[in-house]
Amino acid sequence: MVGSLLLATAGWIGFRGWQARAHLLNAAGLARELSAQVVSGDTERALRTLSALQEQASAARSATAGPGWRLGRHTPIAGDDLDAVRQIAVAIDELARQAFPALLRTDLTSLVPTEGRLDLARLTAVSTELSQVDDAVQRTRRDLAAVPADRLVQQVRQALTDLRGEIDRLASLTTAADQGARLLPPLLGASGSRRYLLVSQNLAELRATGGMFGAYALIEAENGQVRMGQQGSSASLGRFTPALKVPAEIRRIWTDLPGIYPADVNLTPHFPTAAALYREMFRRKTGTTVDGVLAVDPVVLSYLLKATGPVLVPGGVPLASEKVVQTLLNDTYQRLDLKQQDDFFAASAAAVFDAFFKKNVNSRVLLSAFDRAITERRILFWSARPEEQRTFDSSRMAGALPEQDTVPTVGVFLNDGSGAKLGFYLRPAASLSVGECRSDGRRELRLRVTLRSTAPKSGLSKSVLGLGLAGDPYTVRTLVSVYSPAGGSVLDARLDGTETALGSGTERRRQVATASVDVGPGAERVLEVRALTAKTGAGQAELWLTPTASPWTTQVHSAPSCDQ
């Protein structure tokens, strides 16, 4: 009798599981379609997709409910998988009923300027709804993060991983929108005028946060109206002696360089430190005190130009999305002298600024561009007002190196050691593998960083070759700094299979190991590093990388948790 009951229950669970699987597959596909339609602004199709998604998600949730399924979730063999399927179904249904409808009702175009002005009243009106959307998405994200994945069968584990990825992407968008709706009114002068420094990170000469701070512009904002003021280059700020005060940890790694040269403030990957130093240098040189620092790079411009269309720079040079990175990071150095370069960079910034703030652009494409740029840490912002800085200090846009990890995170940060503009030719790759569990509760991590140079062997201008500090002016010298997880350490490193010396230090509870890597034209070098986490049972890990002109190729290999 008991055996018959168990068989019947198992058969019922199997049938309901098959139903749930079909509904979940349909719902997952619809959720991806809906996300794309929301970003593209296709509201009519998005509403139809939402209706279908709600139907499939509700059916999946119903199929995983009831006493039989609850009983199955407590069985020793299939229980973990059934529990995970149930939580996946609930998550998709919650998104379909709460987050997506509210997101479709919200006018996201309020977050972008129209004809040089951002409507602060409209922005304030959508702020409450955006906060509710973000709360729903973050709640779903936390619930899914708590589902143990290690014991699941491959299909369920992959479904959970895929959904987490989708939720992470959605969460970054809703958080950015929520923060933007709350922060933009005061930042854009709702209660008094503001001034900011807009700096371009020159990815041709790498620094930890992206590139050397090159051209700058003063941005003035009042009551939502934005205009560009004074422009210049970091070189025009000169050098500072005595050096500005640099945090002791950073000084032990980089000496006083970040406090002497504006181009070296971001040898550290911690953007708030770099921004504060640059702000003070600007104040001392010009007498103007700004309210914050915004950093972007030419790759961001390539994304924005997809929304604005090509922009003509005075002198007849067009900037187009597909070519702007090469134009600004390579062609300009090949054909113009130093004074002409500075003039062209300033004119380019003004032209893109005018197009962005004064043309009627595709707001959905623009939001998508911002989402991508923030995810890649290509847009960084620091507010000199602590109360404002705290509100988004944990977001990627803040560029803050955290002193605690949610997931063990290894940083790979690149600083040019050539004194040249050869970063444009660098093709980086990184893979991170979670290794053994140790008796002391830590985990070993194995990092492999590959740097390949596509630089030619001849024909580059003096502006590109620069100081040639690697000896051969066509060789790219890169200082590769590996940051351990918070509370962790770096064990050793090998360059092309041979043990190599490392400079060492500590920054924000992370051990820092730096190797100097020279890569000749057409050559490739491989740096392998072993590191340790703090005490953790987790089998996941993450990479934080310096944004470069060409995107990194990355892989992260997770492992079972240590309690398996």
N, C-alpha and C positions, 0 to 999 in steps of 0.2 A: 504493500500500500504506500509506504513512505517512498520506496523507489519509484513507483509510478507517478507519485506527486512531483518528485524531483525532476523526472524526465519531462513531465508535462510543463513544469515551470521553465526548464531549460529550453524546451521547444518554443514556448511562448516568448521568452526573452530573445531567442534567435530570430523569430519572426519580427518582433518589434524592432530588434537591432537592424534587420535588413531594411525595414521601413525608415528608421532613423537615418541610416547611412545614405539612402537615396535622397531624402529631404535635405540632409546636411550638405551633400555634394551640390545639389541645386542651389541651396542658400549661399554656399561659399562663392559659387560662380556669380550669382546675382549681386552679392556684396561687392565683389571686385568691379563689376560693371557699374554699380551705383556710385562707387567711389570715383571712378573715372568721369562719369557724367556730372557729378557735383563739381569736380575741379574744372571741367570744360564749360560749365554753365548751361548744359542741356537740360533745363528744368523739366520740360514736358516729358522727355523720355525717362528722366530720373524718377518722376512721380509714378510712372507705370512700372518701372523696375522695383520701386519701393513696395508697391502693392503686392507684386509677386513674391518679393523677399519676405514680407511679413507673413504671407500664406505658408511658404515653405518653412520658415523659421518656427512658426507656431506649431506646424505639424511635427517637426523634429522634436520640439520640446514636449509635445503630447506623447510622442512615441517612446520617450525615455522617462515617462512618469509612471505612477501606479505602483502597487505593492510588489508585483513580480519583479519589476526593474530594481526597486529598492532592495529587495532580498538578494538579487543577483550582485549588487554592488558590494555585498559583504562576503561573497564567496572568495576562497583563497586563490583561485586561478584567474578567473576573468574579472574579478571585482574591480581592480584598478582601471582596466580598460572601459568597463561599463560606467564607472564613476566619471572618468575623463570625458567620455562621449556625452554624458548627461550635462556636464559643466560647459562643454563646447556648445551644445544645443541651447542652453540657457543664455550663454554669452551672446550668440548671434541673435537670439530672440529679443534680448534686452536692447541691443543696438538697433534692431529693426523697429522696435516700438517706441524707443525714447530718443536715442541720439540722432539717427538719420532724419526722422521727421522734423525735429527742431532745427537741424542743420539746413534742411531745405527751406524752412520758413525764414531763416535768417538771411538778411541782405548782406552778403560778404563784401559787396562792392563798397560798403561803408568804410572798409579798411584801407582803401587806396584813394589817392588824391584825384580830383577832377579839375582840370584847367588850373593847376598850381595851388589848389586849396583842398583841404580835407574838411568835410562837414562834421564838426565836432558834436553837434546836436544829434545827428543821425547815429554817429558812432556811440554816443552815450546810450541811446535808445536800444541798441542791439547788445549792449554789454551784458545785461542780466541773462538773456537767452544764451549767449555764448558761454557764460559761466556754467549754466545748467547742462549744456551739451558736454562741456569738458568734464564736469563732475561725473556724468554717466559713463563717458569713455574711460576715464581714469579708474572708476570703480570696476568696470569690466576688465580692464588691464590688470588690476591688482588680483582679481579673482582668478584669472587665467595663470598669472605668474605663480600662484600658490599651488597649482596642480602639479604633483610629482610626475615627471616624464620618463624617468629612467626605467621603470618596470613595464612600460606600455609596449604593446606589439607595434611593429613598424608602421602600419597604416595609421593607427590612432596617434602615435607619436608624431608622425609627419603632419597629420591634420592639425594637431595642437601647435606644432612649430610654425606652420604656415599662418594659422590664425593669429598667433602672437605677433608675427611679423606685420600682418595687416593692421592689427590693433596698435602696434607701436607707431606705424606710419600715420594712422589716423590720429593717435594721441598727440604726436608732434604738431600736427596741423591744428587741432582744436586748442591745444595749449598756447600755441603761438597766436592764434586768433583771439583767445580769451585775454592773454596778456596784452596784446595789441590794443584791444578795445578798452582795457582799463588804463593802460599806460600812455597811449598816444595823445589823449586830450591834454594832460599836463605837460608831456614832452614837447608838444607842438604849440605851447603858449596859451592854453585855455585860461590860465590865471596869471599871465605875465609873459613877456618875451623870453625866449631862450636862444642860446648860441651853442653850436656844436662844431667840433672838428671832424670833418670827413677825410679819412686818410685811405690811400690806395696801397694795398700790400702788393709789392712788386715780386711776383713769383719767379722772375728770372734770377733773382738773388734771394735765396731761401732764408727764412727765419722760422722759428719754432711755431708761431701762430699762422704762418703762411708765407709771407714775403716781407722783405725790408719795407718799412714805412717810407714811401716815396713822395708822390705829390699829395698836397693837402688842400682843402678848401674850407672856408668858414661858412657854416650853414646857419641862417637866422630864421626863427619861426615865431609867429605871433598870431594867436587866434586861428590856428589851422593853416595860415598862409606861410609858405616856405619860399625862401629865396637864397641864392648863392652870393656870398660876398668875397672877401679877400682870398686869393689863391697863391700857392707857392710850392716849394719843394723842401723836403727835410734838410737837404744840404744847405739851404739858405738860413737855417736856424743856427748853423755853426756847431762848435763844440763847447762843452761846459767844463770849466776848470775854476774852482774845484768841482769835482763830480757831484751830481745830485745824490742824495742818500738812497742807497739801494738796499733792499732786505738782505740781512747777513747771509742767509742760505744761498741766495742768488750770487752774491759777491764772491762767495767761496768757490763757486763753479765758474763764473764768467768775469771775475775781478770787478773793476769799476766801469767796465765798458758800457753797460746799459745806462749808467748815469752820466756818461760823457758824450756819447754820440746818439742823436735821434734815430739813426738807422739801426742801432743795436738795442733799443729798449725792449724789443720782443725776442731777444735770445732766449728768454723764458717763455714757456707755453702758457703761463698764467696771464691771460689778457688783462685783468684788472690792474696788475702791477705795471704792465707795459703802457696801458692807457693813461694811468695816473702820472707816470714819468713824462710821457709825451705832452700831456696837458700842462705840466709845470714848465717844461722847456719852452713851450709856445708862449706861456704867460711871461716868462722872464725875457724872451726875445721881443715880444710885441706889446706887452702891457695889457693884453686882452685875456680875461678869464672866461673859459667856456664851461658849459654845464655838463659836458660829456664828450665821449669820443666814439665815433662810428667807423669801423674798418670794413672795407670790401676789397675784392680783387677783380682782375679782368674776366675771370670765369663767371663771376656774378653778372658782369655787364653782358656777357654772351647770353645768359639766361633772360635778362631784362629786355634785350634787344629782340627777343622772340615776341615780346608783347608790343614793343613800340615800332618794330620794323627798322630798317637801316636808318642810320643817322649820318648826316653830312657834316663833317668837321670843316671849319673855315680853311680854305686852301684846296678844297675839292676832294679830300680823302674821305671815302665812305666807311663807316663802321657798321659791319653786318655781323649777325650772330655767329655765323660759321667761321669768320675770319678775324674777329676782334682780338682773340687771345694771341694769335700769331702776329697781328699788326702791332699790338702794344708791347709784347714781350720779346719780339725778335726783329721784325722788319724795321721798326723805328730806330733801333740801335745800329742797324746795318746801313741806313741811308741818311741819317741826320747827325749833325754835330750836337754837342752837349746843350748849348743854348736852344737850338731848335727842338731838341727832345723835350726840354722842360716846357717850352711854349706849346708843343703838340699835345703833351699830356694834359696841360691845363685846358686847352681848347677842347679836347676830347671829353674831359670831365664836364665842362660847361654844356657841351652839346647833348650828352646823354642826360644830364640833369634837366635841361630844358624839355627834352622829349618826354622824360619820365613824368615830370610835374605839370607840363603844359599841354601835352597832346592827350586826346581821348584814346586811351589804350584799352586793350582787352583785359579787363580786371581779373577774370578767372585765370587767364594765362599768367598774369602778373603774380597772383597769389600762389600759383603752382611754382613759379620761379623762386619766389621768396621761400616757400616751404623747402624746396630742394637745396637752396643755398644755405639756409639755416641748418638743415640736417647735415650738410657737409662741412659745417663750421666755417663757411666763407663770408658770412655776415656776422660781425661781432660788435657788441655795444656795451659801453660802460657809462654809468651815470655817476656824476660827482656827488649826487645827493644820496646818502646811505639808505634812506627809507625807500627810495625808488629802486636802487640796486638790489636790495633784499628781495623785492617782489619777483624778480626773475633770475636770481643768482644761480639757481639750479638748472636753468635752461641752457641749451647748446649755444644760444646767441650770446650768453654772458662770457663764454670762453674761460670759465673758472675751473682750475684744476682742483678737484675735490680732495679733501683730506680723509674722506671715508668712501669706500666702494660699496655699491649695492651688489654688483657683480665684479669679481676681480678684473681689473683693467690694466693693461700694459700700454704705455705711451711710447710711440716712436716719433721723435721730433727731429727735424732736419734743419741745420744751420749751415749756410754756405761758408766754406773756408778758402775759396779761391780768390775772393775779391773781384768776382767777375759776374757776368750775366748769363751763365751757362745752365742755370736751373731749368730753363725752357727745354733743354735737351734730355733731362733726366726722366727715366721711366722706372718708377719704384714699384715694388711688390712686397707683401708681407704675409706670412702665415704664422698662426699661433696654435699650438697644440697643448691641451691639458693633459698632464702626465700623471705620475704615480701619487697615491696618497701616502703620506709619511706618518710615522709614529707620533710626531709632535703636532699633528693636526693640520699641517700645511700641505699645499700641493705644489708639485713642480710644474713649471710651464716651459715650453720650448718655443722660442721665437726664431724665425728665419726671415731676414730682410735682404732683398735683392735689389741692387741698384745697377741699372743699365744706362749707358750714355749713347745717344744717337747723334752726338756732335760730329761734324766733319773733321777731317785732319788738317784742313787749310781753308782759307777764304773768308774767315770771320773778321769783322772790323775790330778796331782797338776798343771801342765802347763795349763790345760783347766780351772780349778777352780780358779786359780790366787789368788787375794787378798780377795775374798769373801766379798766385802764391803756391800752387802745386808744383812749380818748376816748369813743366810743359804747359804753355798757356791754353792748350786744348783739353787738358785733363781737368775734370770736375773734382774738386776736393769738397767733401761733405762731412760735417761733424754730426754723427748719428748719436743722438742721446736716447737711451732706453730708460724709461721710467718704470720701476717695479709697481705692482699693485700697492695700494695704501697699506702700510704696515708690513710690506714684504721686503724682498731684497733681490739683488742681482748676484748670481753665483760666478759666472765666467762667460767668456766670449771667444769665438773662433772666427777668423777672417779667412775665407777660402780654405777652411780646414785646419788652419794653423792658429794656435792660441795667440791672442793679441792683447796688448796692454790697453787698459781702460782708465780714463779719467773718472773720478768718482766724487759724489757729493750727495746731498739730501735736499729735497724740496717738497714741502707740504706732505710730510710723512711718507715720502716715496724715495727709495734709493735711486740715484741717477748714475748711470754708467755711460760714458761718452767715448766713441771710437772715431778716429779720423780715417775716412775711406776715400782713396783716390781712384777715380774711374777714367781710364783713357777713352778716346773716341772709338765708338763701336764696341767697347769692352763691357764686361759685367763682373761685379763683385758680390760675394755672398757673406753676410754677417750672421752668425748663429749665436744665440744668447740663451743661457739657462737662467731662469728666475724662480723665485718662490713667492707664493701668496702669503697673506696672514693666515691665521687659523680659519679654515673653511671646509665644509663638506661638499660644496657646490662643484658641479662638473662643467659649468659654463665659464666662459671668459670673454672679454671684449678688447678691441683695439681702439686706440685713439691716435690718429695720424696727422701729421702736418699736411694741410691741403696743398696740392701741387698743381702745376699747369696741366699735366696729364694725370688722369685719375689713377689711384693705386689699384693694383690687382691684389685682392685679399682673400684669405681663407681662415676660418676659425674652426678647429676640430675640438668638439666637446668630449666629455667622458662621463661614465657613470658616477654618481655621487659616492662619497666615501663610506656611506652607511650600507652600501649594497653587499 
